[in-house]
C-alpha cells in the first residue's frame, strides 16, 4: 500500500473520529477489505466535514442536517438518526428538523416519512427530552 493511500486512510479515520466519535463498522470493513476505496472516501469526507474554522463553507450543524435529510430520502434510517442527532447536539431545533423532513416528503413522498422520517424525528425528540446539551 502506498504512502499516499495510508495518509488518505488516516485522514478518513481522523475525520470520522473528530465528527462522529468513532469509525462506524461499515467503514471499518471498507478500510480493511478495500483500503483504496476507503482512502478515496476518506479524503472526500475530510473535505466535506470541515467546519468553517477549517475552511468549510457550511457549518457542521448544517452538514449533519443535510446528511440526515439525504439519508431519510435514501431510506437509511440508522444513518439519518445519527446525523440528525449530531445536528441537534450542534444546535438544530426540532422545528427545523421537522421542516426539513417535510421537504423530503415533497421530493420522496410520504413513504420517506413512514420508513425513516418519523423515526428520525422521534429519536431527536427523545434526545432533546433527555437533556442532552446542545452546542
Short mmCIF file of the C-alpha atoms (twelve columns), coordinates in Angstrom:
data_MODEL
# 
_entry.id   MODEL 
# 
loop_
_atom_site.group_PDB 
_atom_site.id 
_atom_site.type_symbol 
_atom_site.label_atom_id 
_atom_site.label_alt_id 
_atom_site.label_comp_id 
_atom_site.label_asym_id 
_atom_site.label_seq_id 
_atom_site.Cartn_x 
_atom_site.Cartn_y 
_atom_site.Cartn_z 
_atom_site.pdbx_PDB_model_num 
ATOM 1   C CA . UNK A 1   0.000   0.000  0.000  1 
ATOM 2   C CA . UNK A 2   1.391   3.393  -0.978 1 
ATOM 3   C CA . UNK A 3   2.139   6.177  1.481  1 
ATOM 4   C CA . UNK A 4   -0.485  8.317  -0.264 1 
ATOM 5   C CA . UNK A 5   -3.147  5.665  0.380  1 
ATOM 6   C CA . UNK A 6   -2.046  5.281  4.010  1 
ATOM 7   C CA . UNK A 7   -2.249  9.050  4.558  1 
ATOM 8   C CA . UNK A 8   -5.690  9.190  2.938  1 
ATOM 9   C CA . UNK A 9   -6.924  6.345  5.138  1 
ATOM 10  C CA . UNK A 10  -5.594  8.181  8.192  1 
ATOM 11  C CA . UNK A 11  -7.423  11.374 7.119  1 
ATOM 12  C CA . UNK A 12  -10.656 9.406  6.764  1 
ATOM 13  C CA . UNK A 13  -10.285 7.750  10.164 1 
ATOM 14  C CA . UNK A 14  -9.424  11.074 11.817 1 
ATOM 15  C CA . UNK A 15  -12.430 12.721 10.149 1 
ATOM 16  C CA . UNK A 16  -14.837 10.102 11.478 1 
ATOM 17  C CA . UNK A 17  -13.378 10.271 14.978 1 
ATOM 18  C CA . UNK A 18  -13.499 14.084 15.016 1 
ATOM 19  C CA . UNK A 19  -17.131 14.345 13.906 1 
ATOM 20  C CA . UNK A 20  -18.674 11.015 14.897 1 
ATOM 21  C CA . UNK A 21  -16.514 9.803  17.775 1 
ATOM 22  C CA . UNK A 22  -15.623 6.535  16.049 1 
ATOM 23  C CA . UNK A 23  -15.369 4.854  12.688 1 
ATOM 24  C CA . UNK A 24  -18.677 3.037  12.039 1 
ATOM 25  C CA . UNK A 25  -18.392 -0.689 11.370 1 
ATOM 26  C CA . UNK A 26  -19.367 -0.437 7.701  1 
ATOM 27  C CA . UNK A 27  -16.451 1.934  7.102  1 
ATOM 28  C CA . UNK A 28  -14.061 -0.191 9.146  1 
ATOM 29  C CA . UNK A 29  -14.939 -3.066 6.808  1 
ATOM 30  C CA . UNK A 30  -14.353 -0.875 3.761  1 
ATOM 31  C CA . UNK A 31  -10.990 0.291  5.121  1 
ATOM 32  C CA . UNK A 32  -9.900  -3.267 5.821  1 
ATOM 33  C CA . UNK A 33  -11.094 -5.020 2.665  1 
ATOM 34  C CA . UNK A 34  -10.991 -2.180 0.132  1 
ATOM 35  C CA . UNK A 35  -8.433  0.280  1.500  1 
ATOM 36  C CA . UNK A 36  -8.097  2.181  -1.767 1 
ATOM 37  C CA . UNK A 37  -11.845 2.825  -1.879 1 
ATOM 38  C CA . UNK A 38  -11.866 3.928  1.762  1 
ATOM 39  C CA . UNK A 39  -8.872  6.185  1.079  1 
ATOM 40  C CA . UNK A 40  -10.810 7.997  -1.650 1 
ATOM 41  C CA . UNK A 41  -13.927 8.208  0.502  1 
ATOM 42  C CA . UNK A 42  -11.835 9.368  3.461  1 
ATOM 43  C CA . UNK A 43  -10.374 12.270 1.500  1 
ATOM 44  C CA . UNK A 44  -13.812 13.318 0.291  1 
ATOM 45  C CA . UNK A 45  -15.283 13.040 3.806  1 
ATOM 46  C CA . UNK A 46  -12.385 15.004 5.279  1 
ATOM 47  C CA . UNK A 47  -13.054 17.787 2.752  1 
ATOM 48  C CA . UNK A 48  -16.823 17.840 3.243  1 
ATOM 49  C CA . UNK A 49  -16.804 17.625 7.042  1 
ATOM 50  C CA . UNK A 50  -14.534 20.619 7.581  1 
ATOM 51  C CA . UNK A 51  -16.095 23.176 9.890  1 
ATOM 52  C CA . UNK A 52  -15.993 26.811 8.867  1 
ATOM 53  C CA . UNK A 53  -12.952 27.452 11.063 1 
ATOM 54  C CA . UNK A 54  -11.092 24.890 8.936  1 
ATOM 55  C CA . UNK A 55  -12.198 26.368 5.612  1 
ATOM 56  C CA . UNK A 56  -15.603 24.751 5.125  1 
ATOM 57  C CA . UNK A 57  -18.338 26.877 3.575  1 
ATOM 58  C CA . UNK A 58  -21.107 25.396 5.761  1 
ATOM 59  C CA . UNK A 59  -21.025 24.816 9.496  1 
ATOM 60  C CA . UNK A 60  -21.095 21.258 10.829 1 
ATOM 61  C CA . UNK A 61  -24.683 21.585 12.071 1 
ATOM 62  C CA . UNK A 62  -25.875 22.263 8.527  1 
ATOM 63  C CA . UNK A 63  -23.743 19.476 7.076  1 
ATOM 64  C CA . UNK A 64  -25.109 16.962 9.582  1 
ATOM 65  C CA . UNK A 65  -28.654 18.186 8.858  1 
ATOM 66  C CA . UNK A 66  -28.155 17.754 5.114  1 
ATOM 67  C CA . UNK A 67  -26.777 14.238 5.600  1 
ATOM 68  C CA . UNK A 68  -29.776 13.372 7.809  1 
ATOM 69  C CA . UNK A 69  -32.210 14.518 5.129  1 
ATOM 70  C CA . UNK A 70  -30.323 12.711 2.373  1 
ATOM 71  C CA . UNK A 71  -30.273 9.515  4.419  1 
ATOM 72  C CA . UNK A 72  -34.039 9.768  5.021  1 
ATOM 73  C CA . UNK A 73  -34.535 10.203 1.276  1 
ATOM 74  C CA . UNK A 74  -32.311 7.177  0.662  1 
ATOM 75  C CA . UNK A 75  -34.067 5.056  3.290  1 
ATOM 76  C CA . UNK A 76  -31.021 4.712  5.564  1 
ATOM 77  C CA . UNK A 77  -32.718 5.275  8.915  1 
ATOM 78  C CA . UNK A 78  -29.719 4.453  11.123 1 
ATOM 79  C CA . UNK A 79  -27.526 6.976  9.323  1 
ATOM 80  C CA . UNK A 80  -30.294 9.582  9.326  1 
ATOM 81  C CA . UNK A 81  -30.759 9.183  13.084 1 
ATOM 82  C CA . UNK A 82  -27.031 9.503  13.743 1 
ATOM 83  C CA . UNK A 83  -26.651 12.609 11.576 1 
ATOM 84  C CA . UNK A 84  -29.839 14.222 12.908 1 
ATOM 85  C CA . UNK A 85  -28.720 13.577 16.482 1 
ATOM 86  C CA . UNK A 86  -25.371 15.209 15.746 1 
ATOM 87  C CA . UNK A 87  -27.149 18.195 14.167 1 
ATOM 88  C CA . UNK A 88  -29.406 18.564 17.224 1 
ATOM 89  C CA . UNK A 89  -26.392 18.399 19.530 1 
ATOM 90  C CA . UNK A 90  -24.866 21.179 17.419 1 
ATOM 91  C CA . UNK A 91  -27.977 23.361 17.836 1 
ATOM 92  C CA . UNK A 92  -30.524 22.245 15.219 1 
ATOM 93  C CA . UNK A 93  -34.037 22.722 16.601 1 
ATOM 94  C CA . UNK A 94  -36.868 20.225 16.358 1 
ATOM 95  C CA . UNK A 95  -38.965 22.653 14.240 1 
ATOM 96  C CA . UNK A 96  -36.031 22.994 11.817 1 
ATOM 97  C CA . UNK A 97  -35.697 19.223 11.611 1 
ATOM 98  C CA . UNK A 98  -39.449 18.783 11.096 1 
ATOM 99  C CA . UNK A 99  -39.486 21.365 8.318  1 
ATOM 100 C CA . UNK A 100 -36.572 19.704 6.553  1 
ATOM 101 C CA . UNK A 101 -38.272 16.330 6.851  1 
ATOM 102 C CA . UNK A 102 -41.410 17.848 5.316  1 
ATOM 103 C CA . UNK A 103 -39.293 18.924 2.348  1 
ATOM 104 C CA . UNK A 104 -38.136 15.334 1.967  1 
ATOM 105 C CA . UNK A 105 -41.786 14.236 1.842  1 
ATOM 106 C CA . UNK A 106 -42.306 16.710 -1.022 1 
ATOM 107 C CA . UNK A 107 -39.482 15.115 -3.012 1 
ATOM 108 C CA . UNK A 108 -39.677 11.472 -1.990 1 
ATOM 109 C CA . UNK A 109 -43.322 11.072 -0.998 1 
ATOM 110 C CA . UNK A 110 -44.962 10.082 2.240  1 
ATOM 111 C CA . UNK A 111 -43.108 6.761  2.180  1 
ATOM 112 C CA . UNK A 112 -39.926 8.586  3.181  1 
ATOM 113 C CA . UNK A 113 -41.742 9.801  6.301  1 
ATOM 114 C CA . UNK A 114 -43.198 6.383  7.060  1 
ATOM 115 C CA . UNK A 115 -39.961 4.455  6.541  1 
ATOM 116 C CA . UNK A 116 -37.480 6.840  8.153  1 
ATOM 117 C CA . UNK A 117 -38.593 10.423 8.764  1 
ATOM 118 C CA . UNK A 118 -40.940 9.851  11.696 1 
ATOM 119 C CA . UNK A 119 -38.412 7.611  13.424 1 
ATOM 120 C CA . UNK A 120 -35.668 10.208 12.971 1 
ATOM 121 C CA . UNK A 121 -37.809 12.997 14.424 1 
ATOM 122 C CA . UNK A 122 -38.899 10.821 17.356 1 
ATOM 123 C CA . UNK A 123 -35.259 9.913  18.038 1 
ATOM 124 C CA . UNK A 124 -34.340 13.596 18.223 1 
ATOM 125 C CA . UNK A 125 -37.373 14.419 20.396 1 
ATOM 126 C CA . UNK A 126 -36.105 11.813 22.860 1 
ATOM 127 C CA . UNK A 127 -32.602 13.303 22.746 1 
ATOM 128 C CA . UNK A 128 -33.973 16.775 23.490 1 
ATOM 129 C CA . UNK A 129 -36.216 15.471 26.282 1 
ATOM 130 C CA . UNK A 130 -33.269 13.663 27.883 1 
ATOM 131 C CA . UNK A 131 -31.497 16.976 28.284 1 
ATOM 132 C CA . UNK A 132 -28.515 16.244 26.049 1 
ATOM 133 C CA . UNK A 133 -26.602 19.508 25.919 1 
ATOM 134 C CA . UNK A 134 -26.556 21.431 22.672 1 
ATOM 135 C CA . UNK A 135 -23.627 23.454 21.350 1 
# 
